[in-house]
């Protein structure tokens, strides 16, 4: 059914209860529908024919036009505010995620002048750090063991042999020197 026809019937008082409910439903569907209905209502409520030389007639039209313009500005302002909010939200979500990630991030190792510190670090990261720092290769027999976590601090004077022996002992592993600079960790580790 044509909504314009129904609005006309409602505003002229010729609509049935069912038609009034249908227009009310249409008005409730969106702000733009509500604004359009209110604009039409203003026009219907204004005098139909101006009295000859009635200066108030044009004042009335000016008031209607001002009311319509005010509503349009309010709608535009509302859209702009929603856009601003969306832009701020889109910008803030990644920033919050970065702050959360870096705030909860624990580095795999801290290289200090005093040595190495590992704090609940996966064995995979611990091994990689040792391989890079000492230019060696450390093989792990069971890949599942690489998810085990290790915490420990080694002084500047700790040798690689001391570190690997401590690491193996703490992780319930054994180590073997395969050749100079090549080590292998074996055992169950934290995996049961």
C-alpha positions as protocol buffer text, in pm:
chain_id: "A"
residue {
  index: 1
  type: UNK
  ca { x: 0 y: 0 z: 0 }
}
residue {
  index: 2
  type: UNK
  ca { x: 125 y: 352 z: -81 }
}
residue {
  index: 3
  type: UNK
  ca { x: 251 y: 513 z: 239 }
}
residue {
  index: 4
  type: UNK
  ca { x: 193 y: 867 z: 109 }
}
residue {
  index: 5
  type: UNK
  ca { x: -176 y: 790 z: 65 }
}
residue {
  index: 6
  type: UNK
  ca { x: -195 y: 648 z: 417 }
}
residue {
  index: 7
  type: UNK
  ca { x: -12 y: 947 z: 568 }
}
residue {
  index: 8
  type: UNK
  ca { x: -257 y: 1179 z: 393 }
}
residue {
  index: 9
  type: UNK
  ca { x: -551 y: 985 z: 538 }
}
residue {
  index: 10
  type: UNK
  ca { x: -399 y: 993 z: 888 }
}
residue {
  index: 11
  type: UNK
  ca { x: -320 y: 1364 z: 880 }
}
residue {
  index: 12
  type: UNK
  ca { x: -663 y: 1455 z: 742 }
}
residue {
  index: 13
  type: UNK
  ca { x: -837 y: 1238 z: 1001 }
}
residue {
  index: 14
  type: UNK
  ca { x: -988 y: 992 z: 749 }
}
residue {
  index: 15
  type: UNK
  ca { x: -776 y: 686 z: 844 }
}
residue {
  index: 16
  type: UNK
  ca { x: -906 y: 372 z: 1010 }
}
residue {
  index: 17
  type: UNK
  ca { x: -740 y: 235 z: 1326 }
}
residue {
  index: 18
  type: UNK
  ca { x: -560 y: -26 z: 1114 }
}
residue {
  index: 19
  type: UNK
  ca { x: -426 y: 244 z: 879 }
}
residue {
  index: 20
  type: UNK
  ca { x: -314 y: 458 z: 1173 }
}
residue {
  index: 21
  type: UNK
  ca { x: -124 y: 160 z: 1319 }
}
residue {
  index: 22
  type: UNK
  ca { x: 39 y: 95 z: 980 }
}
residue {
  index: 23
  type: UNK
  ca { x: 161 y: 455 z: 959 }
}
residue {
  index: 24
  type: UNK
  ca { x: 283 y: 442 z: 1321 }
}
residue {
  index: 25
  type: UNK
  ca { x: 475 y: 125 z: 1237 }
}
residue {
  index: 26
  type: UNK
  ca { x: 632 y: 295 z: 933 }
}
residue {
  index: 27
  type: UNK
  ca { x: 728 y: 601 z: 1141 }
}
residue {
  index: 28
  type: UNK
  ca { x: 891 y: 378 z: 1405 }
}
residue {
  index: 29
  type: UNK
  ca { x: 1107 y: 200 z: 1145 }
}
residue {
  index: 30
  type: UNK
  ca { x: 1361 y: 483 z: 1111 }
}
residue {
  index: 31
  type: UNK
  ca { x: 1454 y: 833 z: 1211 }
}
residue {
  index: 32
  type: UNK
  ca { x: 1419 y: 951 z: 852 }
}
residue {
  index: 33
  type: UNK
  ca { x: 1060 y: 818 z: 838 }
}
residue {
  index: 34
  type: UNK
  ca { x: 984 y: 997 z: 1163 }
}
residue {
  index: 35
  type: UNK
  ca { x: 1136 y: 1323 z: 1033 }
}
residue {
  index: 36
  type: UNK
  ca { x: 941 y: 1300 z: 707 }
}
residue {
  index: 37
  type: UNK
  ca { x: 616 y: 1239 z: 893 }
}
residue {
  index: 38
  type: UNK
  ca { x: 682 y: 1532 z: 1127 }
}
residue {
  index: 39
  type: UNK
  ca { x: 755 y: 1760 z: 829 }
}
residue {
  index: 40
  type: UNK
  ca { x: 432 y: 1658 z: 658 }
}
residue {
  index: 41
  type: UNK
  ca { x: 242 y: 1701 z: 984 }
}
residue {
  index: 42
  type: UNK
  ca { x: 369 y: 2061 z: 1008 }
}
residue {
  index: 43
  type: UNK
  ca { x: 244 y: 2131 z: 658 }
}
residue {
  index: 44
  type: UNK
  ca { x: -96 y: 1974 z: 723 }
}
residue {
  index: 45
  type: UNK
  ca { x: -139 y: 2169 z: 1046 }
}
residue {
  index: 46
  type: UNK
  ca { x: -64 y: 2505 z: 884 }
}
residue {
  index: 47
  type: UNK
  ca { x: -359 y: 2707 z: 747 }
}
residue {
  index: 48
  type: UNK
  ca { x: -468 y: 2578 z: 405 }
}
residue {
  index: 49
  type: UNK
  ca { x: -533 y: 2912 z: 240 }
}
residue {
  index: 50
  type: UNK
  ca { x: -378 y: 3239 z: 343 }
}
residue {
  index: 51
  type: UNK
  ca { x: -613 y: 3518 z: 423 }
}
residue {
  index: 52
  type: UNK
  ca { x: -569 y: 3809 z: 193 }
}
residue {
  index: 53
  type: UNK
  ca { x: -288 y: 4029 z: 308 }
}
residue {
  index: 54
  type: UNK
  ca { x: -233 y: 3812 z: 619 }
}
residue {
  index: 55
  type: UNK
  ca { x: 129 y: 3886 z: 720 }
}
residue {
  index: 56
  type: UNK
  ca { x: 115 y: 3598 z: 973 }
}
residue {
  index: 57
  type: UNK
  ca { x: 80 y: 3344 z: 691 }
}
residue {
  index: 58
  type: UNK
  ca { x: 438 y: 3391 z: 573 }
}
residue {
  index: 59
  type: UNK
  ca { x: 561 y: 3400 z: 929 }
}
residue {
  index: 60
  type: UNK
  ca { x: 395 y: 3061 z: 977 }
}
residue {
  index: 61
  type: UNK
  ca { x: 565 y: 2924 z: 665 }
}
residue {
  index: 62
  type: UNK
  ca { x: 897 y: 3061 z: 789 }
}
residue {
  index: 63
  type: UNK
  ca { x: 846 y: 2884 z: 1121 }
}
residue {
  index: 64
  type: UNK
  ca { x: 767 y: 2558 z: 942 }
}
residue {
  index: 65
  type: UNK
  ca { x: 1073 y: 2596 z: 722 }
}
residue {
  index: 66
  type: UNK
  ca { x: 1288 y: 2679 z: 1026 }
}
residue {
  index: 67
  type: UNK
  ca { x: 1157 y: 2369 z: 1209 }
}
residue {
  index: 68
  type: UNK
  ca { x: 1235 y: 2151 z: 907 }
}
residue {
  index: 69
  type: UNK
  ca { x: 1587 y: 2299 z: 874 }
}
residue {
  index: 70
  type: UNK
  ca { x: 1652 y: 2251 z: 1245 }
}
residue {
  index: 71
  type: UNK
  ca { x: 1551 y: 1884 z: 1220 }
}
residue {
  index: 72
  type: UNK
  ca { x: 1776 y: 1839 z: 914 }
}
residue {
  index: 73
  type: UNK
  ca { x: 2073 y: 1995 z: 1096 }
}
residue {
  index: 74
  type: UNK
  ca { x: 2008 y: 1770 z: 1395 }
}
residue {
  index: 75
  type: UNK
  ca { x: 1997 y: 1464 z: 1169 }
}
residue {
  index: 76
  type: UNK
  ca { x: 2319 y: 1565 z: 990 }
}
residue {
  index: 77
  type: UNK
  ca { x: 2486 y: 1635 z: 1325 }
}
residue {
  index: 78
  type: UNK
  ca { x: 2375 y: 1294 z: 1449 }
}
residue {
  index: 79
  type: UNK
  ca { x: 2522 y: 1125 z: 1139 }
}
residue {
  index: 80
  type: UNK
  ca { x: 2848 y: 1314 z: 1183 }
}
residue {
  index: 81
  type: UNK
  ca { x: 2864 y: 1211 z: 1550 }
}
residue {
  index: 82
  type: UNK
  ca { x: 2803 y: 846 z: 1456 }
}
residue {
  index: 83
  type: UNK
  ca { x: 3080 y: 867 z: 1195 }
}
residue {
  index: 84
  type: UNK
  ca { x: 3318 y: 1023 z: 1447 }
}
residue {
  index: 85
  type: UNK
  ca { x: 3238 y: 748 z: 1694 }
}
residue {
  index: 86
  type: UNK
  ca { x: 3293 y: 480 z: 1427 }
}
residue {
  index: 87
  type: UNK
  ca { x: 3628 y: 631 z: 1327 }
}
residue {
  index: 88
  type: UNK
  ca { x: 3739 y: 656 z: 1688 }
}
residue {
  index: 89
  type: UNK
  ca { x: 3627 y: 298 z: 1757 }
}
residue {
  index: 90
  type: UNK
  ca { x: 3802 y: 166 z: 1445 }
}
residue {
  index: 91
  type: UNK
  ca { x: 4119 y: 348 z: 1549 }
}
residue {
  index: 92
  type: UNK
  ca { x: 4105 y: 253 z: 1916 }
}
residue {
  index: 93
  type: UNK
  ca { x: 4041 y: -120 z: 1881 }
}
residue {
  index: 94
  type: UNK
  ca { x: 4381 y: -194 z: 1719 }
}
residue {
  index: 95
  type: UNK
  ca { x: 4554 y: 38 z: 1965 }
}
residue {
  index: 96
  type: UNK
  ca { x: 4393 y: -134 z: 2262 }
}
residue {
  index: 97
  type: UNK
  ca { x: 4488 y: -471 z: 2114 }
}
residue {
  index: 98
  type: UNK
  ca { x: 4850 y: -357 z: 2077 }
}
residue {
  index: 99
  type: UNK
  ca { x: 4862 y: -224 z: 2432 }
}
residue {
  index: 100
  type: UNK
  ca { x: 4713 y: -549 z: 2561 }
}
residue {
  index: 101
  type: UNK
  ca { x: 4952 y: -762 z: 2356 }
}
residue {
  index: 102
  type: UNK
  ca { x: 5263 y: -571 z: 2452 }
}
residue {
  index: 103
  type: UNK
  ca { x: 5148 y: -527 z: 2811 }
}
residue {
  index: 104
  type: UNK
  ca { x: 5108 y: -901 z: 2857 }
}
residue {
  index: 105
  type: UNK
  ca { x: 5405 y: -1000 z: 2641 }
}
residue {
  index: 106
  type: UNK
  ca { x: 5691 y: -1162 z: 2823 }
}
residue {
  index: 107
  type: UNK
  ca { x: 6006 y: -1166 z: 2616 }
}
residue {
  index: 108
  type: UNK
  ca { x: 6154 y: -1508 z: 2558 }
}
residue {
  index: 109
  type: UNK
  ca { x: 6479 y: -1396 z: 2708 }
}
residue {
  index: 110
  type: UNK
  ca { x: 6637 y: -1085 z: 2841 }
}
residue {
  index: 111
  type: UNK
  ca { x: 6996 y: -1040 z: 2732 }
}
residue {
  index: 112
  type: UNK
  ca { x: 7159 y: -833 z: 2997 }
}
residue {
  index: 113
  type: UNK
  ca { x: 7519 y: -757 z: 3071 }
}
residue {
  index: 114
  type: UNK
  ca { x: 7477 y: -1000 z: 3360 }
}
residue {
  index: 115
  type: UNK
  ca { x: 7380 y: -1296 z: 3140 }
}
residue {
  index: 116
  type: UNK
  ca { x: 7049 y: -1446 z: 3032 }
}
residue {
  index: 117
  type: UNK
  ca { x: 6710 y: -1457 z: 3200 }
}
residue {
  index: 118
  type: UNK
  ca { x: 6421 y: -1679 z: 3089 }
}
residue {
  index: 119
  type: UNK
  ca { x: 6080 y: -1627 z: 3247 }
}
residue {
  index: 120
  type: UNK
  ca { x: 5823 y: -1898 z: 3174 }
}
residue {
  index: 121
  type: UNK
  ca { x: 5966 y: -1915 z: 2823 }
}
residue {
  index: 122
  type: UNK
  ca { x: 5877 y: -2198 z: 2582 }
}
residue {
  index: 123
  type: UNK
  ca { x: 6172 y: -2433 z: 2533 }
}
residue {
  index: 124
  type: UNK
  ca { x: 6161 y: -2357 z: 2160 }
}
residue {
  index: 125
  type: UNK
  ca { x: 6239 y: -1989 z: 2228 }
}
residue {
  index: 126
  type: UNK
  ca { x: 6500 y: -2077 z: 2488 }
}
residue {
  index: 127
  type: UNK
  ca { x: 6682 y: -2306 z: 2243 }
}
residue {
  index: 128
  type: UNK
  ca { x: 6665 y: -2043 z: 1965 }
}
residue {
  index: 129
  type: UNK
  ca { x: 6813 y: -1779 z: 2197 }
}
residue {
  index: 130
  type: UNK
  ca { x: 7099 y: -2008 z: 2299 }
}
residue {
  index: 131
  type: UNK
  ca { x: 7167 y: -2107 z: 1937 }
}
residue {
  index: 132
  type: UNK
  ca { x: 7193 y: -1743 z: 1833 }
}
residue {
  index: 133
  type: UNK
  ca { x: 7393 y: -1623 z: 2133 }
}
residue {
  index: 134
  type: UNK
  ca { x: 7649 y: -1904 z: 2121 }
}
residue {
  index: 135
  type: UNK
  ca { x: 7634 y: -1984 z: 1747 }
}
residue {
  index: 136
  type: UNK
  ca { x: 7555 y: -2351 z: 1806 }
}
residue {
  index: 137
  type: UNK
  ca { x: 7290 y: -2603 z: 1701 }
}
residue {
  index: 138
  type: UNK
  ca { x: 7065 y: -2762 z: 1962 }
}
residue {
  index: 139
  type: UNK
  ca { x: 6844 y: -3043 z: 1837 }
}
residue {
  index: 140
  type: UNK
  ca { x: 6543 y: -3170 z: 2030 }
}
residue {
  index: 141
  type: UNK
  ca { x: 6447 y: -3535 z: 1990 }
}
residue {
  index: 142
  type: UNK
  ca { x: 6072 y: -3493 z: 2064 }
}
residue {
  index: 143
  type: UNK
  ca { x: 5915 y: -3183 z: 1910 }
}
residue {
  index: 144
  type: UNK
  ca { x: 5633 y: -3185 z: 2170 }
}
residue {
  index: 145
  type: UNK
  ca { x: 5892 y: -3096 z: 2436 }
}
residue {
  index: 146
  type: UNK
  ca { x: 5945 y: -2756 z: 2267 }
}
residue {
  index: 147
  type: UNK
  ca { x: 5619 y: -2633 z: 2423 }
}
residue {
  index: 148
  type: UNK
  ca { x: 5748 y: -2696 z: 2777 }
}
residue {
  index: 149
  type: UNK
  ca { x: 5825 y: -2374 z: 2963 }
}
residue {
  index: 150
  type: UNK
  ca { x: 6149 y: -2283 z: 3134 }
}
residue {
  index: 151
  type: UNK
  ca { x: 6244 y: -2017 z: 3388 }
}
residue {
  index: 152
  type: UNK
  ca { x: 6600 y: -1947 z: 3490 }
}
residue {
  index: 153
  type: UNK
  ca { x: 6877 y: -1690 z: 3506 }
}
residue {
  index: 154
  type: UNK
  ca { x: 7234 y: -1748 z: 3396 }
}
residue {
  index: 155
  type: UNK
  ca { x: 7521 y: -1520 z: 3491 }
}
residue {
  index: 156
  type: UNK
  ca { x: 7761 y: -1367 z: 3245 }
}
residue {
  index: 157
  type: UNK
  ca { x: 8024 y: -1622 z: 3347 }
}
residue {
  index: 158
  type: UNK
  ca { x: 7801 y: -1926 z: 3283 }
}
residue {
  index: 159
  type: UNK
  ca { x: 7936 y: -2148 z: 3006 }
}
residue {
  index: 160
  type: UNK
  ca { x: 7715 y: -2295 z: 2737 }
}
residue {
  index: 161
  type: UNK
  ca { x: 7779 y: -2640 z: 2883 }
}
residue {
  index: 162
  type: UNK
  ca { x: 7658 y: -2520 z: 3225 }
}
residue {
  index: 163
  type: UNK
  ca { x: 7347 y: -2365 z: 3072 }
}
residue {
  index: 164
  type: UNK
  ca { x: 7255 y: -2674 z: 2867 }
}
residue {
  index: 165
  type: UNK
  ca { x: 7320 y: -2903 z: 3165 }
}
residue {
  index: 166
  type: UNK
  ca { x: 7098 y: -2685 z: 3392 }
}
residue {
  index: 167
  type: UNK
  ca { x: 6829 y: -2659 z: 3122 }
}
residue {
  index: 168
  type: UNK
  ca { x: 6826 y: -3036 z: 3067 }
}
residue {
  index: 169
  type: UNK
  ca { x: 6812 y: -3108 z: 3439 }
}
residue {
  index: 170
  type: UNK
  ca { x: 6532 y: -2857 z: 3503 }
}
residue {
  index: 171
  type: UNK
  ca { x: 6327 y: -2982 z: 3206 }
}
residue {
  index: 172
  type: UNK
  ca { x: 6366 y: -3354 z: 3291 }
}
residue {
  index: 173
  type: UNK
  ca { x: 6580 y: -3407 z: 2979 }
}
residue {
  index: 174
  type: UNK
  ca { x: 6923 y: -3542 z: 2900 }
}
residue {
  index: 175
  type: UNK
  ca { x: 7171 y: -3386 z: 2663 }
}
residue {
  index: 176
  type: UNK
  ca { x: 7440 y: -3526 z: 2439 }
}
residue {
  index: 177
  type: UNK
  ca { x: 7719 y: -3342 z: 2262 }
}
residue {
  index: 178
  type: UNK
  ca { x: 7709 y: -3477 z: 1907 }
}
residue {
  index: 179
  type: UNK
  ca { x: 8006 y: -3273 z: 1786 }
}
residue {
  index: 180
  type: UNK
  ca { x: 8162 y: -2938 z: 1875 }
}
residue {
  index: 181
  type: UNK
  ca { x: 7878 y: -2684 z: 1868 }
}
residue {
  index: 182
  type: UNK
  ca { x: 7604 y: -2946 z: 1812 }
}
residue {
  index: 183
  type: UNK
  ca { x: 7389 y: -3068 z: 2102 }
}
residue {
  index: 184
  type: UNK
  ca { x: 7088 y: -3294 z: 2131 }
}
residue {
  index: 185
  type: UNK
  ca { x: 6821 y: -3292 z: 2404 }
}
residue {
  index: 186
  type: UNK
  ca { x: 6639 y: -3621 z: 2464 }
}
residue {
  index: 187
  type: UNK
  ca { x: 6369 y: -3742 z: 2700 }
}
residue {
  index: 188
  type: UNK
  ca { x: 6004 y: -3680 z: 2789 }
}
residue {
  index: 189
  type: UNK
  ca { x: 6048 y: -3334 z: 2939 }
}
residue {
  index: 190
  type: UNK
  ca { x: 5720 y: -3196 z: 3069 }
}
residue {
  index: 191
  type: UNK
  ca { x: 5521 y: -3429 z: 2839 }
}
residue {
  index: 192
  type: UNK
  ca { x: 5378 y: -3729 z: 3024 }
}
